[in-house]
Amino acid sequence: MISIRATIAAIFAFCLLTTNTLVFAENYRPVTDTGVVADGAMPRLIARNFAFTEGPAADRQGNIYFTDQPNNKIWKYGTDGQLSIFMDSAGRSNGMYIDKKGYLYSCADEQNQLWKIDSHKKITVLINDLNGKKLNGPNDLWVSPRGDIYFTDPYYQRSWWTRTKPEIEGEKVYVLLHGSRKVIPVVDTLQRPNGIVGTADGKYLYVSDLQGGKTFRYTIHKDGSLSNAQLFVNMGSDGMTTDNHGNVYLTGRGVTVFNSQGKQIANIPIHEGWTTNVAFGGKNKNTLFITASEAVYTLDMKVKGVE
């Protein structure tokens, strides 16, 4: 005969199992997708216990570099699945980008600079100030096929700064033209520009107004200037990327994917406090690498990244 104690224990275990199953189902919503995510794929945790991850960028071999900004490091996630520190004392790097020549460009937030880093980790400071005044804090960047560097410059007060207010007026988007030392403002109408990415053909630039909750698309001209600002979607974004079908990936609460007409085609839940940025990497460029607060994830995709 089953004792009352055993019966109660069995009921408790059943309730606990049921509750855990419901919690799992609620907290781990499936990816909703119309053709960009690999069949059956789910985000895979690579590592956690970072302070705050940002700035993923892939080299031509598919290795991913990303930052742990508060800890002042750039990490490398190799195509062999190994994590290693690429650079200490990394200028509190935030957004990054790797061009076709293999140079790593960094928004070096510690001194509000823009860096170019070669394969030997030699640093070239491309931008140190704006007419003698510190930039707000270069946040994210994209390098066009011509070599022009577009970057966002919002003001987020950092604990490692001694200053407590901006030295320049406004939060803008700038371009550093290839071969030039002159920094030119190209967008000054956003509340707080953040994520930025261009199309592979260099014709269009997407810029997120994170505070305004919108993302815009601009036409890029041969002289580097922008025009024809169009609302792309009513959603802001931290970091951004595109794929080889022209789809645009926005971050914040997970990853949301839009086609080039601004129609949502996928949502990828990431169960962290904040999803900061995304980039394609891996040997076949079909691995989506996701930085998310204290953690980093990968997701197998049907589509590929662009160079």
N, C-alpha and C positions, 0 to 999 in steps of 0.2 A: 504494500500500500504506500502511495506517495504521501510524504508528510506535507503538512501545511507550509512549513518553511521552504521545502523544495518547490512547491507550487508557486509560492510568492516569488522565489528566485527566478523561476522559469519565466513568469510573467514580466518581471523586471527586465530580464535579459532580452525578451522579445520587444518590449517597449523601447529599450535602449537601441537595439538594432534598427528598429523601424524609424526612430528619431534620427539616428545617424544617417540612415539612407535618405530620409527626406532632406536633411541638412546638406548632404552631399549633392543631391539633385538640385537644390536651390542655389548653392554656392558655386557649382561647377556647371554652369549653363553651357550647352554645346555651341560650337561655332555655327553661325548662320551664314550661308555662302551660296553664291550662284555661279561658281566655277573657277575661283582663284586658289582655293585651299585644296591640298592633296586629299584624296578620298580617305575619310576616316581619321585624318590627322588632328591632333590636339596640341596646344602649346606644351612644350616640354621644358621643365625647369633645369637650367644648366648650373646655376650657382646663386647663392644669396649671401647675406651678411656683409654686403657692401654698405657704404653710407648713403650714397645717392648716385645711381648710374645714369649716364647720358651719352650722347654723341656717337652712336655706332657708325662706322664707315668701313667699307670693304676694299681690300687691295685686289689686284688683277687675279691673284691666285685664289681668292675667296676667303682669305683670313679676315676676321673682323677685329677692329680696334674700337674700344669704348672707354669712357672715362668714369672714374669714381671721384667726382669733383671735390667733395669735402676732404677726402683723403689725399688729394693732389696726385693722382696716379692715372696713367693710361694703361689699360690692360689689352692683351691680345688673346682672342679665342681662335685657335688654329683650326684648319680644316681636318686636323687629326683629332679634334675634340679636346685638345689640351689648353688650359688657361695658364697664362704667364704674364708677369708685369713687363710691359714694353718700356715704360718710362716713369721714373720717380721725378718729383719736383717738376710737374707738368704744367705749371702756370695756372693751376685751377681750371684746366681746359673744360670747356662745355661742348658746344657743337663742333663737329669735325667733318672733314671731307677729304677723300683721296682722289687726286686727278689721274689722268691716263699715264702720266710720267712716273707715278708712284709717290709724289709728294703728299704728305699729310698736312692739311691746313687745319688750324685750331683757333677757336675763339678762346684766347687765353685770358680768362676773367680776372686773374689775380691783379694784373696791372692794366687791365682794360685794353689789351693789345690783340693783334692778329698775327699768328705765327705761321711759318712754313717749316716743316720738319722733314729732313731727308732720311734715307734708309739707315744712315749712320747716327741718327738722332741729333744731327746738327740743326740748331734753331736759327732761323732768320726772322727777325721782327719786321713784318711788312707794314704794320701800322702801329705807331706808338701813341699818337694823339691826333686831335683834330684842331688845327690852327692853335696849337699850344695848350689846348684843354683836353682833359681826359674824356674819352668816350664813356657813355653810360655803363656799358658792359656788353661787348659783343657776345651774342647768344647763340646764333646758328648761322650757317653759311652754305652757299652752293657755288661751285665753280662752273662757268659756262664752257661749252666746247671751244670758245675762243680764248679762254683763260681769264675772263673777267670774273672777279670775286664779288658776289652779292652777299650781304650779311645784315642781320637784324641787330638793333641796338636798343633794347628796352632797358629800363632801370629797375633792377631788383637789388635791394640793399643786401650786401654780403657781410657776414660776420668777420671776414678777414680784411675788410677795408678799414682804413682810418677815417675816410670821409663819410659824411652822413647825408649828403645831398648831391645831386648831379651838378656838373660844371657846365654842361651845354643845355640848350633849350630843346625840348621835344624828344620823342622816342621815334626813331626813323629807320628806314631801310637805306643802306648805302651801297655803292659799287666802287670797287677799286679796279680800274681798267687795266688790262694786261699791259705790262711794261711801264706803267705810270705809278707815281707816288701820291697822286691827288685822289682824295676821297670825296666822292660826289653823292649828295643825297638824291634818291630817286623816288622815295615815297615818304610823305610827311603827314598823311591824313588818318593814320591808324592810332588807336588808343595805346596799344602795347603790342607791337609786332614781335613775333616769336619764331615759329617754324617757317622754313623756307626751302623750296626745291624748284628746280626748273625741269623742263621737258628735255628729252634726249637730243632733240634737234635744235635746241637752243632758242626756240621761237617764243616760248611762254614761261612765265615765272609765277609760281603759286606762293602766296604769303599769308600766314595766319595772323589774325588779330585775336590773340588769346583772350584778352580782357573784353573785347567787343563781341566775342563769340561768333566770329565770321572768318571765312577764308576767301581770299580774292585771287583772281587770275589777271595777269598783265601781259601785254605784248612787249617783247624785247626787240629793240631796234639795233641796227648795226653799230651805232655809236654808244651802245650800252644803256641808253635811256629807256624808260618804260612809258607806255600809254595804254589807253583803252582798258581802264580798270573795270573789271566785271565781278560781281558777287558770284563766287563759285558754289559755296554751300553756307548755310547758317550754322556753322560749327567752327569753333576755334580749334587750335591744335598746338601741341608743344612741338615735337619733332615731326618730320614728314618724309615720305619717299614716294617713288613711282615705280611701276613695273614696265615690262616690255610690251604691254597692251595699252599703255597710257593711263592706267588706273592710278589713283592718288590715295595714299594711306595716311590717315590722320590719327593722332594719339591723344591720350588724356585718360578717359575711362575705357581702357582696352584699346583696341585698334579698329577703326572704322574705315572701310574701303569704298571709294566712289569711282565710277567710271568717268571718262573725260567730259561727259555732259552733266556731271554733278549728281547722278543717280546713285543712291547707296546700293551696293551689290554684296557687301559682306560686313559682318561684325564679329570680332574676335575678342571674347572676354579674357582679360588677364586679371587674376585675382590678387592684385596688389593695390596699394593706396593710390598710385598714379603711374600711368604708362608715359614715359618721357619721350621715347624716340624709337625709330625703326630703320632697318637697312637690310638689303638683300646680300647674302654671302654664300659661302659653301663652294665646293669644287664646281658645281654646275649652276651656281648663282640662283638656285631655287630654294634656298633656306632663308626664311624671314627671321632676322635677329631682332629681339625686342628688349629694350632696356626699360625696367619698371621699378622705380624707387630702389629698394635694397636688393633687387634680384635681376637676373637676365634669363630670357627664354629664347627658344627657337621653335619654329613651326615649318613643317614641310609644305611646299606650295606647288601648284601646277604651273604658275607663271614664274618668270625670272626677273631679276633686276636688270638695270641698264647701266652702262658705263658712261 
